[in-house]
Amino acid sequence: MLRDTLKQKIDQLNEDQLQRIAEFIAVVKRQTQSNQFTSVPLWKSATPTERAQDFRTWVEQLPKTDLSLPDEACDRASIYE
């Protein structure tokens, strides 16, 4: 019964909402896999899409600040000074 209810609700979601659900499912899968103590690391067992999603999820968890490097820090000439 829960499965049918979820399917109906998923059919009503837009693309952005579906993407967020897919990200959540990827997180749940990783947590489940890590609890099973798999000996194969994610980078070996996951598809490129799953690895990209894992990276995006990790980046989203980083602290968000308005700080950034000054333009001089990215200037090639200043690297050698």
Backbone atoms as SQL, in Angstrom:
CREATE TABLE atoms (id INTEGER PRIMARY KEY, chain TEXT, resi INTEGER, resn TEXT, atom TEXT, x REAL, y REAL, z REAL);
INSERT INTO atoms VALUES
  (1, 'A', 1, 'MET', 'N', 0.817, -1.192, 0.000),
  (2, 'A', 1, 'MET', 'CA', 0.000, 0.000, 0.000),
  (3, 'A', 1, 'MET', 'C', 0.861, 1.258, 0.000),
  (4, 'A', 2, 'LEU', 'N', 1.918, 1.286, 0.794),
  (5, 'A', 2, 'LEU', 'CA', 2.813, 2.431, 0.829),
  (6, 'A', 2, 'LEU', 'C', 3.453, 2.647, -0.536),
  (7, 'A', 3, 'ARG', 'N', 3.850, 1.568, -1.202),
  (8, 'A', 3, 'ARG', 'CA', 4.477, 1.651, -2.510),
  (9, 'A', 3, 'ARG', 'C', 3.545, 2.337, -3.518),
  (10, 'A', 4, 'ASP', 'N', 2.285, 1.947, -3.514),
  (11, 'A', 4, 'ASP', 'CA', 1.315, 2.535, -4.436),
  (12, 'A', 4, 'ASP', 'C', 1.102, 4.018, -4.152),
  (13, 'A', 5, 'THR', 'N', 1.043, 4.363, -2.889),
  (14, 'A', 5, 'THR', 'CA', 0.865, 5.769, -2.501),
  (15, 'A', 5, 'THR', 'C', 2.069, 6.593, -2.948),
  (16, 'A', 6, 'LEU', 'N', 3.259, 6.052, -2.731),
  (17, 'A', 6, 'LEU', 'CA', 4.471, 6.766, -3.145),
  (18, 'A', 6, 'LEU', 'C', 4.534, 6.923, -4.660),
  (19, 'A', 7, 'LYS', 'N', 4.162, 5.894, -5.387),
  (20, 'A', 7, 'LYS', 'CA', 4.162, 5.978, -6.852),
  (21, 'A', 7, 'LYS', 'C', 3.226, 7.078, -7.328),
  (22, 'A', 8, 'GLN', 'N', 2.073, 7.187, -6.716),
  (23, 'A', 8, 'GLN', 'CA', 1.117, 8.225, -7.101),
  (24, 'A', 8, 'GLN', 'C', 1.672, 9.618, -6.820),
  (25, 'A', 9, 'LYS', 'N', 2.310, 9.762, -5.676),
  (26, 'A', 9, 'LYS', 'CA', 2.879, 11.065, -5.325),
  (27, 'A', 9, 'LYS', 'C', 4.049, 11.416, -6.235),
  (28, 'A', 10, 'ILE', 'N', 4.871, 10.437, -6.583),
  (29, 'A', 10, 'ILE', 'CA', 6.014, 10.674, -7.464),
  (30, 'A', 10, 'ILE', 'C', 5.538, 11.112, -8.843),
  (31, 'A', 11, 'ASP', 'N', 4.450, 10.536, -9.318),
  (32, 'A', 11, 'ASP', 'CA', 3.913, 10.907, -10.622),
  (33, 'A', 11, 'ASP', 'C', 3.477, 12.371, -10.674),
  (34, 'A', 12, 'GLN', 'N', 3.235, 12.978, -9.541),
  (35, 'A', 12, 'GLN', 'CA', 2.774, 14.362, -9.490),
  (36, 'A', 12, 'GLN', 'C', 3.916, 15.366, -9.350),
  (37, 'A', 13, 'LEU', 'N', 5.153, 14.907, -9.197),
  (38, 'A', 13, 'LEU', 'CA', 6.286, 15.802, -8.962),
  (39, 'A', 13, 'LEU', 'C', 6.826, 16.364, -10.277),
  (40, 'A', 14, 'ASN', 'N', 7.426, 17.561, -10.185),
  (41, 'A', 14, 'ASN', 'CA', 8.088, 18.135, -11.360),
  (42, 'A', 14, 'ASN', 'C', 9.530, 17.631, -11.434),
  (43, 'A', 15, 'GLU', 'N', 10.239, 18.009, -12.484),
  (44, 'A', 15, 'GLU', 'CA', 11.594, 17.494, -12.708),
  (45, 'A', 15, 'GLU', 'C', 12.557, 17.863, -11.578),
  (46, 'A', 16, 'ASP', 'N', 12.472, 19.084, -11.074),
  (47, 'A', 16, 'ASP', 'CA', 13.357, 19.510, -9.985),
  (48, 'A', 16, 'ASP', 'C', 13.113, 18.676, -8.727),
  (49, 'A', 17, 'GLN', 'N', 11.859, 18.437, -8.428),
  (50, 'A', 17, 'GLN', 'CA', 11.518, 17.624, -7.256),
  (51, 'A', 17, 'GLN', 'C', 11.985, 16.185, -7.448),
  (52, 'A', 18, 'LEU', 'N', 11.851, 15.665, -8.659),
  (53, 'A', 18, 'LEU', 'CA', 12.321, 14.300, -8.933),
  (54, 'A', 18, 'LEU', 'C', 13.832, 14.196, -8.773),
  (55, 'A', 19, 'GLN', 'N', 14.549, 15.236, -9.190),
  (56, 'A', 19, 'GLN', 'CA', 16.002, 15.237, -9.036),
  (57, 'A', 19, 'GLN', 'C', 16.383, 15.200, -7.558),
  (58, 'A', 20, 'ARG', 'N', 15.668, 15.941, -6.745),
  (59, 'A', 20, 'ARG', 'CA', 15.950, 15.955, -5.305),
  (60, 'A', 20, 'ARG', 'C', 15.656, 14.590, -4.673),
  (61, 'A', 21, 'ILE', 'N', 14.592, 13.946, -5.144),
  (62, 'A', 21, 'ILE', 'CA', 14.271, 12.602, -4.659),
  (63, 'A', 21, 'ILE', 'C', 15.373, 11.631, -5.049),
  (64, 'A', 22, 'ALA', 'N', 15.870, 11.746, -6.287),
  (65, 'A', 22, 'ALA', 'CA', 16.956, 10.873, -6.750),
  (66, 'A', 22, 'ALA', 'C', 18.207, 11.068, -5.898),
  (67, 'A', 23, 'GLU', 'N', 18.512, 12.314, -5.546),
  (68, 'A', 23, 'GLU', 'CA', 19.667, 12.596, -4.692),
  (69, 'A', 23, 'GLU', 'C', 19.479, 11.961, -3.309),
  (70, 'A', 24, 'PHE', 'N', 18.277, 12.072, -2.783),
  (71, 'A', 24, 'PHE', 'CA', 17.993, 11.482, -1.481),
  (72, 'A', 24, 'PHE', 'C', 18.148, 9.967, -1.524),
  (73, 'A', 25, 'ILE', 'N', 17.659, 9.347, -2.580),
  (74, 'A', 25, 'ILE', 'CA', 17.778, 7.893, -2.719),
  (75, 'A', 25, 'ILE', 'C', 19.239, 7.490, -2.786),
  (76, 'A', 26, 'ALA', 'N', 20.052, 8.270, -3.498),
  (77, 'A', 26, 'ALA', 'CA', 21.481, 7.972, -3.586),
  (78, 'A', 26, 'ALA', 'C', 22.141, 8.022, -2.205),
  (79, 'A', 27, 'VAL', 'N', 21.754, 9.005, -1.400),
  (80, 'A', 27, 'VAL', 'CA', 22.299, 9.115, -0.034),
  (81, 'A', 27, 'VAL', 'C', 21.891, 7.905, 0.800),
  (82, 'A', 28, 'VAL', 'N', 20.625, 7.532, 0.709),
  (83, 'A', 28, 'VAL', 'CA', 20.134, 6.382, 1.477),
  (84, 'A', 28, 'VAL', 'C', 20.860, 5.105, 1.040),
  (85, 'A', 29, 'LYS', 'N', 21.065, 4.945, -0.261),
  (86, 'A', 29, 'LYS', 'CA', 21.780, 3.763, -0.751),
  (87, 'A', 29, 'LYS', 'C', 23.199, 3.710, -0.199),
  (88, 'A', 30, 'ARG', 'N', 23.882, 4.876, -0.216),
  (89, 'A', 30, 'ARG', 'CA', 25.254, 4.916, 0.306),
  (90, 'A', 30, 'ARG', 'C', 25.288, 4.561, 1.780),
  (91, 'A', 31, 'GLN', 'N', 24.343, 5.097, 2.543),
  (92, 'A', 31, 'GLN', 'CA', 24.306, 4.799, 3.972),
  (93, 'A', 31, 'GLN', 'C', 24.048, 3.325, 4.202),
  (94, 'A', 32, 'THR', 'N', 23.171, 2.742, 3.429),
  (95, 'A', 32, 'THR', 'CA', 22.863, 1.321, 3.554),
  (96, 'A', 32, 'THR', 'C', 24.079, 0.480, 3.193),
  (97, 'A', 33, 'GLN', 'N', 24.756, 0.859, 2.113),
  (98, 'A', 33, 'GLN', 'CA', 25.940, 0.120, 1.689),
  (99, 'A', 33, 'GLN', 'C', 27.058, 0.232, 2.705),
  (100, 'A', 34, 'SER', 'N', 27.223, 1.415, 3.295),
  (101, 'A', 34, 'SER', 'CA', 28.297, 1.580, 4.278),
  (102, 'A', 34, 'SER', 'C', 28.006, 0.785, 5.545),
  (103, 'A', 35, 'ASN', 'N', 26.735, 0.588, 5.851),
  (104, 'A', 35, 'ASN', 'CA', 26.379, -0.212, 7.023),
  (105, 'A', 35, 'ASN', 'C', 26.637, -1.700, 6.798),
  (106, 'A', 36, 'GLN', 'N', 26.727, -2.110, 5.549),
  (107, 'A', 36, 'GLN', 'CA', 26.959, -3.511, 5.239),
  (108, 'A', 36, 'GLN', 'C', 28.450, -3.828, 5.167),
  (109, 'A', 37, 'PHE', 'N', 29.300, -2.836, 5.416),
  (110, 'A', 37, 'PHE', 'CA', 30.745, -3.011, 5.420),
  (111, 'A', 37, 'PHE', 'C', 31.241, -3.642, 4.123),
  (112, 'A', 38, 'THR', 'N', 30.857, -3.056, 3.025),
  (113, 'A', 38, 'THR', 'CA', 31.321, -3.568, 1.741),
  (114, 'A', 38, 'THR', 'C', 32.810, -3.294, 1.617),
  (115, 'A', 39, 'SER', 'N', 33.515, -4.236, 1.013),
  (116, 'A', 39, 'SER', 'CA', 34.958, -4.085, 0.876),
  (117, 'A', 39, 'SER', 'C', 35.330, -3.338, -0.403),
  (118, 'A', 40, 'VAL', 'N', 34.385, -3.137, -1.313),
  (119, 'A', 40, 'VAL', 'CA', 34.659, -2.436, -2.558),
  (120, 'A', 40, 'VAL', 'C', 34.316, -0.963, -2.366),
  (121, 'A', 41, 'PRO', 'N', 35.287, -0.075, -2.589),
  (122, 'A', 41, 'PRO', 'CA', 35.002, 1.358, -2.408),
  (123, 'A', 41, 'PRO', 'C', 34.034, 1.876, -3.466),
  (124, 'A', 42, 'LEU', 'N', 33.385, 2.976, -3.144),
  (125, 'A', 42, 'LEU', 'CA', 32.385, 3.553, -4.029),
  (126, 'A', 42, 'LEU', 'C', 32.963, 3.868, -5.403),
  (127, 'A', 43, 'TRP', 'N', 34.184, 4.385, -5.451),
  (128, 'A', 43, 'TRP', 'CA', 34.759, 4.778, -6.735),
  (129, 'A', 43, 'TRP', 'C', 35.007, 3.583, -7.652),
  (130, 'A', 44, 'LYS', 'N', 35.061, 2.386, -7.084),
  (131, 'A', 44, 'LYS', 'CA', 35.235, 1.186, -7.910),
  (132, 'A', 44, 'LYS', 'C', 33.901, 0.570, -8.307),
  (133, 'A', 45, 'SER', 'N', 32.932, 0.629, -7.423),
  (134, 'A', 45, 'SER', 'CA', 31.680, -0.081, -7.668),
  (135, 'A', 45, 'SER', 'C', 30.595, 0.785, -8.300),
  (136, 'A', 46, 'ALA', 'N', 30.697, 2.098, -8.185),
  (137, 'A', 46, 'ALA', 'CA', 29.635, 2.980, -8.658),
  (138, 'A', 46, 'ALA', 'C', 29.823, 3.337, -10.132),
  (139, 'A', 47, 'THR', 'N', 28.717, 3.656, -10.756),
  (140, 'A', 47, 'THR', 'CA', 28.764, 4.144, -12.135),
  (141, 'A', 47, 'THR', 'C', 29.257, 5.588, -12.117),
  (142, 'A', 48, 'PRO', 'N', 29.690, 6.114, -13.252),
  (143, 'A', 48, 'PRO', 'CA', 30.105, 7.526, -13.278),
  (144, 'A', 48, 'PRO', 'C', 29.003, 8.474, -12.797),
  (145, 'A', 49, 'THR', 'N', 27.773, 8.175, -13.124),
  (146, 'A', 49, 'THR', 'CA', 26.661, 9.011, -12.670),
  (147, 'A', 49, 'THR', 'C', 26.528, 8.962, -11.154),
  (148, 'A', 50, 'GLU', 'N', 26.660, 7.782, -10.571),
  (149, 'A', 50, 'GLU', 'CA', 26.571, 7.653, -9.112),
  (150, 'A', 50, 'GLU', 'C', 27.730, 8.359, -8.432),
  (151, 'A', 51, 'ARG', 'N', 28.936, 8.271, -9.021),
  (152, 'A', 51, 'ARG', 'CA', 30.083, 8.964, -8.438),
  (153, 'A', 51, 'ARG', 'C', 29.893, 10.471, -8.499),
  (154, 'A', 52, 'ALA', 'N', 29.361, 10.966, -9.614),
  (155, 'A', 52, 'ALA', 'CA', 29.105, 12.401, -9.744),
  (156, 'A', 52, 'ALA', 'C', 28.069, 12.847, -8.723),
  (157, 'A', 53, 'GLN', 'N', 27.030, 12.050, -8.547),
  (158, 'A', 53, 'GLN', 'CA', 25.990, 12.389, -7.577),
  (159, 'A', 53, 'GLN', 'C', 26.548, 12.387, -6.157),
  (160, 'A', 54, 'ASP', 'N', 27.406, 11.422, -5.855),
  (161, 'A', 54, 'ASP', 'CA', 28.032, 11.359, -4.544),
  (162, 'A', 54, 'ASP', 'C', 28.867, 12.609, -4.297),
  (163, 'A', 55, 'PHE', 'N', 29.598, 13.048, -5.326),
  (164, 'A', 55, 'PHE', 'CA', 30.414, 14.251, -5.197),
  (165, 'A', 55, 'PHE', 'C', 29.537, 15.481, -4.982),
  (166, 'A', 56, 'ARG', 'N', 28.445, 15.595, -5.742),
  (167, 'A', 56, 'ARG', 'CA', 27.538, 16.737, -5.581),
  (168, 'A', 56, 'ARG', 'C', 26.933, 16.766, -4.182),
  (169, 'A', 57, 'THR', 'N', 26.568, 15.608, -3.688),
  (170, 'A', 57, 'THR', 'CA', 25.993, 15.524, -2.338),
  (171, 'A', 57, 'THR', 'C', 27.021, 15.977, -1.304),
  (172, 'A', 58, 'TRP', 'N', 28.268, 15.555, -1.490),
  (173, 'A', 58, 'TRP', 'CA', 29.335, 15.952, -0.570),
  (174, 'A', 58, 'TRP', 'C', 29.547, 17.461, -0.619),
  (175, 'A', 59, 'VAL', 'N', 29.559, 18.036, -1.818),
  (176, 'A', 59, 'VAL', 'CA', 29.767, 19.475, -1.963),
  (177, 'A', 59, 'VAL', 'C', 28.644, 20.255, -1.299),
  (178, 'A', 60, 'GLU', 'N', 27.411, 19.767, -1.427),
  (179, 'A', 60, 'GLU', 'CA', 26.275, 20.457, -0.815),
  (180, 'A', 60, 'GLU', 'C', 26.376, 20.494, 0.703),
  (181, 'A', 61, 'GLN', 'N', 27.113, 19.573, 1.295),
  (182, 'A', 61, 'GLN', 'CA', 27.246, 19.523, 2.743),
  (183, 'A', 61, 'GLN', 'C', 28.333, 20.461, 3.263),
  (184, 'A', 62, 'LEU', 'N', 29.161, 21.004, 2.365),
  (185, 'A', 62, 'LEU', 'CA', 30.215, 21.920, 2.787),
  (186, 'A', 62, 'LEU', 'C', 29.605, 23.220, 3.294),
  (187, 'A', 63, 'PRO', 'N', 30.281, 23.891, 4.224),
  (188, 'A', 63, 'PRO', 'CA', 29.748, 25.160, 4.721),
  (189, 'A', 63, 'PRO', 'C', 29.696, 26.197, 3.597),
  (190, 'A', 64, 'LYS', 'N', 28.644, 26.973, 3.588),
  (191, 'A', 64, 'LYS', 'CA', 28.475, 28.001, 2.566),
  (192, 'A', 64, 'LYS', 'C', 28.873, 29.347, 3.148),
  (193, 'A', 65, 'THR', 'N', 29.842, 29.994, 2.524),
  (194, 'A', 65, 'THR', 'CA', 30.286, 31.317, 2.962),
  (195, 'A', 65, 'THR', 'C', 30.349, 32.239, 1.750),
  (196, 'A', 66, 'ASP', 'N', 30.420, 33.512, 2.005),
  (197, 'A', 66, 'ASP', 'CA', 30.558, 34.492, 0.934),
  (198, 'A', 66, 'ASP', 'C', 32.025, 34.810, 0.665),
  (199, 'A', 67, 'LEU', 'N', 32.921, 34.135, 1.364),
  (200, 'A', 67, 'LEU', 'CA', 34.341, 34.396, 1.194),
  (201, 'A', 67, 'LEU', 'C', 34.844, 33.742, -0.084),
  (202, 'A', 68, 'SER', 'N', 35.721, 34.438, -0.774),
  (203, 'A', 68, 'SER', 'CA', 36.343, 33.867, -1.955),
  (204, 'A', 68, 'SER', 'C', 37.755, 34.416, -2.067),
  (205, 'A', 69, 'LEU', 'N', 38.531, 33.778, -2.905),
  (206, 'A', 69, 'LEU', 'CA', 39.901, 34.238, -3.105),
  (207, 'A', 69, 'LEU', 'C', 39.901, 35.513, -3.936),
  (208, 'A', 70, 'PRO', 'N', 40.864, 36.415, -3.677),
  (209, 'A', 70, 'PRO', 'CA', 40.963, 37.603, -4.526),
  (210, 'A', 70, 'PRO', 'C', 41.443, 37.186, -5.922),
  (211, 'A', 71, 'ASP', 'N', 41.195, 38.026, -6.911),
  (212, 'A', 71, 'ASP', 'CA', 41.595, 37.720, -8.284),
  (213, 'A', 71, 'ASP', 'C', 43.106, 37.479, -8.392),
  (214, 'A', 72, 'GLU', 'N', 43.877, 38.168, -7.576),
  (215, 'A', 72, 'GLU', 'CA', 45.333, 38.011, -7.627),
  (216, 'A', 72, 'GLU', 'C', 45.750, 36.582, -7.271),
  (217, 'A', 73, 'ALA', 'N', 44.980, 35.923, -6.445),
  (218, 'A', 73, 'ALA', 'CA', 45.326, 34.552, -6.034),
  (219, 'A', 73, 'ALA', 'C', 45.243, 33.581, -7.211),
  (220, 'A', 74, 'CYS', 'N', 44.448, 33.913, -8.194),
  (221, 'A', 74, 'CYS', 'CA', 44.297, 33.043, -9.364),
  (222, 'A', 74, 'CYS', 'C', 45.171, 33.478, -10.529),
  (223, 'A', 75, 'ASP', 'N', 45.888, 34.578, -10.355),
  (224, 'A', 75, 'ASP', 'CA', 46.756, 35.085, -11.420),
  (225, 'A', 75, 'ASP', 'C', 48.023, 34.234, -11.472),
  (226, 'A', 76, 'ARG', 'N', 48.362, 33.744, -12.642),
  (227, 'A', 76, 'ARG', 'CA', 49.509, 32.857, -12.779),
  (228, 'A', 76, 'ARG', 'C', 50.813, 33.532, -12.332),
  (229, 'A', 77, 'ALA', 'N', 50.971, 34.783, -12.621),
  (230, 'A', 77, 'ALA', 'CA', 52.200, 35.486, -12.260),
  (231, 'A', 77, 'ALA', 'C', 52.389, 35.568, -10.754),
  (232, 'A', 78, 'SER', 'N', 51.297, 35.694, -10.012),
  (233, 'A', 78, 'SER', 'CA', 51.426, 35.816, -8.565),
  (234, 'A', 78, 'SER', 'C', 51.733, 34.493, -7.885),
  (235, 'A', 79, 'ILE', 'N', 51.552, 33.396, -8.572),
  (236, 'A', 79, 'ILE', 'CA', 51.861, 32.099, -7.992),
  (237, 'A', 79, 'ILE', 'C', 53.348, 31.987, -7.692),
  (238, 'A', 80, 'TYR', 'N', 54.161, 32.558, -8.541),
  (239, 'A', 80, 'TYR', 'CA', 55.622, 32.420, -8.435),
  (240, 'A', 80, 'TYR', 'C', 56.267, 33.506, -7.597),
  (241, 'A', 81, 'GLU', 'N', 55.461, 34.409, -7.073),
  (242, 'A', 81, 'GLU', 'CA', 56.037, 35.501, -6.255),
  (243, 'A', 81, 'GLU', 'C', 56.223, 35.090, -4.832);
